[in-house]
Amino acid sequence: MLALVYDPALRLTFKLQAGEGLIFDNQRVFHGRTEFSPEEPTRSVLTSPVDLEEFYSNIRLLRTSLEEGASPITYGQGMLG
């Protein structure tokens, strides 16, 4: 099992810039942060739990308000389109 956790072929790394964020399903992704150097600017990690039903509802509402004539769509579990 640990071989999967540390397999570099399965790792995705994102270097976020100031003001950027990353959204992921915490129940489906094993995540962590890399080491940092004290010489680098400080960084902070902000978390915010989100109810998935509310999240998908807001996506549907936003889509119908932004796309003229858009019909409501149903998202399967873990699917965004």
N, CA, C and O atoms as a GROMACS GRO file, in nm:
protein
  324
    1MET      N    1   0.082  -0.120   0.000
    1MET     CA    2   0.000   0.000   0.000
    1MET      C    3   0.086   0.126   0.000
    1MET      O    4   0.057   0.220  -0.075
    2LEU      N    5   0.190   0.131   0.081
    2LEU     CA    6   0.275   0.250   0.084
    2LEU      C    7   0.348   0.272  -0.049
    2LEU      O    8   0.382   0.385  -0.082
    3ALA      N    9   0.370   0.166  -0.124
    3ALA     CA   10   0.432   0.182  -0.255
    3ALA      C   11   0.346   0.271  -0.344
    3ALA      O   12   0.399   0.352  -0.420
    4LEU      N   13   0.214   0.258  -0.335
    4LEU     CA   14   0.124   0.344  -0.411
    4LEU      C   15   0.133   0.489  -0.365
    4LEU      O   16   0.134   0.581  -0.447
    5VAL      N   17   0.140   0.509  -0.235
    5VAL     CA   18   0.145   0.644  -0.179
    5VAL      C   19   0.269   0.719  -0.227
    5VAL      O   20   0.262   0.839  -0.256
    6TYR      N   21   0.381   0.651  -0.235
    6TYR     CA   22   0.507   0.717  -0.270
    6TYR      C   23   0.547   0.699  -0.416
    6TYR      O   24   0.658   0.737  -0.453
    7ASP      N   25   0.463   0.643  -0.498
    7ASP     CA   26   0.496   0.622  -0.639
    7ASP      C   27   0.496   0.757  -0.712
    7ASP      O   28   0.391   0.820  -0.725
    8PRO      N   29   0.613   0.801  -0.762
    8PRO     CA   30   0.620   0.931  -0.831
    8PRO      C   31   0.533   0.938  -0.956
    8PRO      O   32   0.492   1.047  -0.997
    9ALA      N   33   0.504   0.825  -1.017
    9ALA     CA   34   0.420   0.826  -1.138
    9ALA      C   35   0.276   0.863  -1.106
    9ALA      O   36   0.202   0.902  -1.196
   10LEU      N   37   0.236   0.852  -0.980
   10LEU     CA   38   0.099   0.883  -0.941
   10LEU      C   39   0.086   1.019  -0.874
   10LEU      O   40  -0.021   1.054  -0.825
   11ARG      N   41   0.194   1.094  -0.871
   11ARG     CA   42   0.196   1.222  -0.800
   11ARG      C   43   0.171   1.338  -0.897
   11ARG      O   44   0.228   1.344  -1.006
   12LEU      N   45   0.085   1.429  -0.856
   12LEU     CA   46   0.063   1.555  -0.928
   12LEU      C   47   0.112   1.667  -0.838
   12LEU      O   48   0.080   1.670  -0.719
   13THR      N   49   0.186   1.758  -0.893
   13THR     CA   50   0.238   1.870  -0.815
   13THR      C   51   0.193   2.000  -0.880
   13THR      O   52   0.208   2.019  -1.001
   14PHE      N   53   0.140   2.090  -0.799
   14PHE     CA   54   0.094   2.220  -0.846
   14PHE      C   55   0.168   2.326  -0.767
   14PHE      O   56   0.172   2.320  -0.644
   15LYS      N   57   0.227   2.424  -0.835
   15LYS     CA   58   0.286   2.538  -0.767
   15LYS      C   59   0.187   2.653  -0.785
   15LYS      O   60   0.176   2.712  -0.892
   16LEU      N   61   0.118   2.684  -0.677
   16LEU     CA   62   0.016   2.788  -0.683
   16LEU      C   63   0.080   2.925  -0.662
   16LEU      O   64   0.172   2.941  -0.582
   17GLN      N   65   0.030   3.022  -0.732
   17GLN     CA   66   0.074   3.159  -0.717
   17GLN      C   67  -0.016   3.229  -0.615
   17GLN      O   68  -0.122   3.179  -0.579
   18ALA      N   69   0.028   3.344  -0.570
   18ALA     CA   70  -0.051   3.421  -0.474
   18ALA      C   71  -0.192   3.444  -0.530
   18ALA      O   72  -0.207   3.484  -0.645
   19GLY      N   73  -0.292   3.419  -0.449
   19GLY     CA   74  -0.430   3.439  -0.489
   19GLY      C   75  -0.494   3.319  -0.557
   19GLY      O   76  -0.615   3.320  -0.581
   20GLU      N   77  -0.417   3.214  -0.587
   20GLU     CA   78  -0.473   3.095  -0.650
   20GLU      C   79  -0.516   2.995  -0.544
   20GLU      O   80  -0.471   3.000  -0.430
   21GLY      N   81  -0.603   2.906  -0.583
   21GLY     CA   82  -0.651   2.803  -0.492
   21GLY      C   83  -0.669   2.672  -0.564
   21GLY      O   84  -0.661   2.665  -0.686
   22LEU      N   85  -0.692   2.569  -0.487
   22LEU     CA   86  -0.711   2.436  -0.542
   22LEU      C   87  -0.830   2.373  -0.471
   22LEU      O   88  -0.839   2.376  -0.348
   23ILE      N   89  -0.921   2.317  -0.549
   23ILE     CA   90  -1.039   2.252  -0.494
   23ILE      C   91  -1.031   2.104  -0.529
   23ILE      O   92  -1.006   2.068  -0.644
   24PHE      N   93  -1.052   2.020  -0.430
   24PHE     CA   94  -1.054   1.877  -0.456
   24PHE      C   95  -1.143   1.808  -0.354
   24PHE      O   96  -1.173   1.861  -0.247
   25ASP      N   97  -1.186   1.687  -0.390
   25ASP     CA   98  -1.270   1.606  -0.302
   25ASP      C   99  -1.178   1.535  -0.204
   25ASP      O  100  -1.105   1.443  -0.242
   26ASN      N  101  -1.181   1.578  -0.081
   26ASN     CA  102  -1.092   1.526   0.022
   26ASN      C  103  -1.114   1.377   0.049
   26ASN      O  104  -1.027   1.312   0.107
   27GLN      N  105  -1.228   1.323   0.010
   27GLN     CA  106  -1.255   1.181   0.031
   27GLN      C  107  -1.199   1.095  -0.081
   27GLN      O  108  -1.198   0.973  -0.070
   28ARG      N  109  -1.152   1.158  -0.187
   28ARG     CA  110  -1.104   1.081  -0.302
   28ARG      C  111  -0.958   1.106  -0.335
   28ARG      O  112  -0.902   1.039  -0.422
   29VAL      N  113  -0.894   1.200  -0.267
   29VAL     CA  114  -0.758   1.239  -0.300
   29VAL      C  115  -0.671   1.233  -0.175
   29VAL      O  116  -0.706   1.289  -0.071
   30PHE      N  117  -0.559   1.165  -0.186
   30PHE     CA  118  -0.460   1.167  -0.080
   30PHE      C  119  -0.370   1.287  -0.109
   30PHE      O  120  -0.311   1.293  -0.216
   31HIS      N  121  -0.360   1.380  -0.017
   31HIS     CA  122  -0.290   1.504  -0.047
   31HIS      C  123  -0.191   1.541   0.062
   31HIS      O  124  -0.198   1.491   0.175
   32GLY      N  125  -0.101   1.630   0.027
   32GLY     CA  126  -0.003   1.679   0.123
   32GLY      C  127   0.067   1.800   0.065
   32GLY      O  128   0.032   1.848  -0.044
   33ARG      N  129   0.163   1.849   0.136
   33ARG     CA  130   0.240   1.964   0.091
   33ARG      C  131   0.388   1.928   0.092
   33ARG      O  132   0.431   1.843   0.170
   34THR      N  133   0.463   1.991   0.005
   34THR     CA  134   0.607   1.966  -0.001
   34THR      C  135   0.679   2.049   0.105
   34THR      O  136   0.621   2.138   0.167
   35GLU      N  137   0.805   2.018   0.122
   35GLU     CA  138   0.885   2.096   0.217
   35GLU      C  139   0.899   2.239   0.166
   35GLU      O  140   0.873   2.266   0.048
   36PHE      N  141   0.939   2.328   0.252
   36PHE     CA  142   0.959   2.466   0.210
   36PHE      C  143   1.085   2.519   0.275
   36PHE      O  144   1.134   2.465   0.374
   37SER      N  145   1.135   2.626   0.218
   37SER     CA  146   1.256   2.690   0.269
   37SER      C  147   1.216   2.816   0.345
   37SER      O  148   1.129   2.890   0.300
   38PRO      N  149   1.278   2.841   0.459
   38PRO     CA  150   1.246   2.964   0.534
   38PRO      C  151   1.274   3.092   0.455
   38PRO      O  152   1.221   3.198   0.487
   39GLU      N  153   1.358   3.081   0.351
   39GLU     CA  154   1.389   3.199   0.270
   39GLU      C  155   1.274   3.234   0.176
   39GLU      O  156   1.264   3.348   0.130
   40GLU      N  157   1.188   3.139   0.149
   40GLU     CA  158   1.075   3.166   0.060
   40GLU      C  159   0.969   3.247   0.135
   40GLU      O  160   0.965   3.246   0.258
   41PRO      N  161   0.885   3.316   0.060
   41PRO     CA  162   0.776   3.389   0.128
   41PRO      C  163   0.690   3.292   0.209
   41PRO      O  164   0.681   3.174   0.177
   42THR      N  165   0.630   3.344   0.314
   42THR     CA  166   0.545   3.258   0.396
   42THR      C  167   0.427   3.208   0.315
   42THR      O  168   0.384   3.272   0.219
   43ARG      N  169   0.377   3.094   0.354
   43ARG     CA  170   0.259   3.040   0.287
   43ARG      C  171   0.162   2.994   0.394
   43ARG      O  172   0.200   2.959   0.505
   44SER      N  173   0.038   2.995   0.358
   44SER     CA  174  -0.064   2.951   0.451
   44SER      C  175  -0.158   2.856   0.379
   44SER      O  176  -0.175   2.862   0.257
   45VAL      N  177  -0.217   2.770   0.455
   45VAL     CA  178  -0.314   2.675   0.401
   45VAL      C  179  -0.448   2.704   0.466
   45VAL      O  180  -0.463   2.694   0.588
   46LEU      N  181  -0.543   2.738   0.385
   46LEU     CA  182  -0.678   2.764   0.433
   46LEU      C  183  -0.768   2.652   0.385
   46LEU      O  184  -0.766   2.616   0.267
   47THR      N  185  -0.845   2.598   0.473
   47THR     CA  186  -0.938   2.492   0.434
   47THR      C  187  -1.080   2.536   0.462
   47THR      O  188  -1.106   2.615   0.553
   48SER      N  189  -1.170   2.484   0.384
   48SER     CA  190  -1.310   2.515   0.404
   48SER      C  191  -1.392   2.395   0.362
   48SER      O  192  -1.399   2.364   0.243
   49PRO      N  193  -1.454   2.326   0.457
   49PRO     CA  194  -1.536   2.212   0.418
   49PRO      C  195  -1.659   2.260   0.340
   49PRO      O  196  -1.716   2.365   0.368
   50VAL      N  197  -1.698   2.181   0.242
   50VAL     CA  198  -1.810   2.217   0.157
   50VAL      C  199  -1.905   2.097   0.148
   50VAL      O  200  -1.861   1.984   0.125
   51ASP      N  201  -2.032   2.122   0.165
   51ASP     CA  202  -2.132   2.019   0.146
   51ASP      C  203  -2.145   1.993  -0.004
   51ASP      O  204  -2.173   2.085  -0.080
   52LEU      N  205  -2.125   1.868  -0.048
   52LEU     CA  206  -2.126   1.839  -0.190
   52LEU      C  207  -2.259   1.866  -0.257
   52LEU      O  208  -2.263   1.911  -0.372
   53GLU      N  209  -2.369   1.840  -0.189
   53GLU     CA  210  -2.500   1.869  -0.248
   53GLU      C  211  -2.514   2.019  -0.276
   53GLU      O  212  -2.562   2.058  -0.382
   54GLU      N  213  -2.471   2.101  -0.183
   54GLU     CA  214  -2.477   2.246  -0.201
   54GLU      C  215  -2.382   2.291  -0.312
   54GLU      O  216  -2.416   2.379  -0.391
   55PHE      N  217  -2.265   2.230  -0.317
   55PHE     CA  218  -2.166   2.263  -0.420
   55PHE      C  219  -2.223   2.238  -0.559
   55PHE      O  220  -2.218   2.326  -0.645
   56TYR      N  221  -2.277   2.118  -0.582
   56TYR     CA  222  -2.332   2.085  -0.713
   56TYR      C  223  -2.456   2.169  -0.745
   56TYR      O  224  -2.479   2.204  -0.861
   57SER      N  225  -2.535   2.200  -0.645
   57SER     CA  226  -2.651   2.286  -0.666
   57SER      C  227  -2.606   2.424  -0.713
   57SER      O  228  -2.665   2.480  -0.806
   58ASN      N  229  -2.503   2.478  -0.650
   58ASN     CA  230  -2.452   2.610  -0.690
   58ASN      C  231  -2.394   2.608  -0.831
   58ASN      O  232  -2.408   2.705  -0.905
   59ILE      N  233  -2.329   2.498  -0.870
   59ILE     CA  234  -2.276   2.487  -1.007
   59ILE      C  235  -2.392   2.490  -1.106
   59ILE      O  236  -2.386   2.558  -1.208
   60ARG      N  237  -2.499   2.414  -1.076
   60ARG     CA  238  -2.615   2.413  -1.166
   60ARG      C  239  -2.678   2.551  -1.178
   60ARG      O  240  -2.712   2.595  -1.287
   61LEU      N  241  -2.694   2.619  -1.065
   61LEU     CA  242  -2.753   2.753  -1.067
   61LEU      C  243  -2.666   2.851  -1.144
   61LEU      O  244  -2.717   2.932  -1.221
   62LEU      N  245  -2.536   2.845  -1.123
   62LEU     CA  246  -2.445   2.934  -1.194
   62LEU      C  247  -2.448   2.908  -1.343
   62LEU      O  248  -2.450   3.002  -1.423
   63ARG      N  249  -2.450   2.781  -1.381
   63ARG     CA  250  -2.454   2.747  -1.524
   63ARG      C  251  -2.580   2.800  -1.590
   63ARG      O  252  -2.574   2.859  -1.698
   64THR      N  253  -2.694   2.780  -1.526
   64THR     CA  254  -2.818   2.825  -1.588
   64THR      C  255  -2.827   2.978  -1.592
   64THR      O  256  -2.893   3.034  -1.680
   65SER      N  257  -2.760   3.045  -1.498
   65SER     CA  258  -2.764   3.192  -1.501
   65SER      C  259  -2.665   3.249  -1.602
   65SER      O  260  -2.685   3.360  -1.651
   66LEU      N  261  -2.557   3.176  -1.635
   66LEU     CA  262  -2.456   3.226  -1.727
   66LEU      C  263  -2.478   3.183  -1.871
   66LEU      O  264  -2.439   3.253  -1.964
   67GLU      N  265  -2.541   3.068  -1.891
   67GLU     CA  266  -2.562   3.016  -2.025
   67GLU      C  267  -2.708   3.030  -2.064
   67GLU      O  268  -2.795   2.963  -2.008
   68GLU      N  269  -2.735   3.118  -2.158
   68GLU     CA  270  -2.872   3.141  -2.201
   68GLU      C  271  -2.931   3.012  -2.258
   68GLU      O  272  -2.872   2.950  -2.346
   69GLY      N  273  -3.046   2.975  -2.209
   69GLY     CA  274  -3.113   2.856  -2.258
   69GLY      C  275  -3.056   2.726  -2.204
   69GLY      O  276  -3.095   2.618  -2.250
   70ALA      N  277  -2.966   2.733  -2.109
   70ALA     CA  278  -2.907   2.611  -2.053
   70ALA      C  279  -3.012   2.534  -1.975
   70ALA      O  280  -3.088   2.590  -1.897
   71SER      N  281  -3.014   2.404  -1.998
   71SER     CA  282  -3.106   2.321  -1.923
   71SER      C  283  -3.036   2.269  -1.798
   71SER      O  284  -2.914   2.248  -1.799
   72PRO      N  285  -3.111   2.248  -1.693
   72PRO     CA  286  -3.050   2.193  -1.572
   72PRO      C  287  -2.990   2.056  -1.601
   72PRO      O  288  -3.048   1.977  -1.675
   73ILE      N  289  -2.874   2.028  -1.544
   73ILE     CA  290  -2.810   1.899  -1.564
   73ILE      C  291  -2.788   1.833  -1.430
   73ILE      O  292  -2.784   1.898  -1.326
   74THR      N  293  -2.774   1.702  -1.435
   74THR     CA  294  -2.749   1.625  -1.313
   74THR      C  295  -2.607   1.577  -1.315
   74THR      O  296  -2.561   1.523  -1.416
   75TYR      N  297  -2.536   1.594  -1.205
   75TYR     CA  298  -2.400   1.546  -1.194
   75TYR      C  299  -2.400   1.416  -1.118
   75TYR      O  300  -2.461   1.407  -1.012
   76GLY      N  301  -2.331   1.316  -1.171
   76GLY     CA  302  -2.312   1.191  -1.099
   76GLY      C  303  -2.212   1.213  -0.987
   76GLY      O  304  -2.141   1.314  -0.986
   77GLN      N  305  -2.206   1.123  -0.894
   77GLN     CA  306  -2.115   1.137  -0.782
   77GLN      C  307  -1.973   1.157  -0.832
   77GLN      O  308  -1.922   1.074  -0.907
   78GLY      N  309  -1.909   1.266  -0.791
   78GLY     CA  310  -1.771   1.293  -0.828
   78GLY      C  311  -1.750   1.340  -0.969
   78GLY      O  312  -1.636   1.349  -1.015
   79MET      N  313  -1.857   1.372  -1.041
   79MET     CA  314  -1.842   1.412  -1.181
   79MET      C  315  -1.878   1.559  -1.198
   79MET      O  316  -1.973   1.608  -1.137
   80LEU      N  317  -1.801   1.627  -1.280
   80LEU     CA  318  -1.829   1.770  -1.305
   80LEU      C  319  -1.865   1.794  -1.452
   80LEU      O  320  -1.844   1.905  -1.500
   81GLY      N  321  -1.916   1.702  -1.520
   81GLY     CA  322  -1.958   1.735  -1.653
   81GLY      C  323  -1.960   1.627  -1.750
   81GLY      O  324  -1.995   1.648  -1.866
   0.00000   0.00000   0.00000
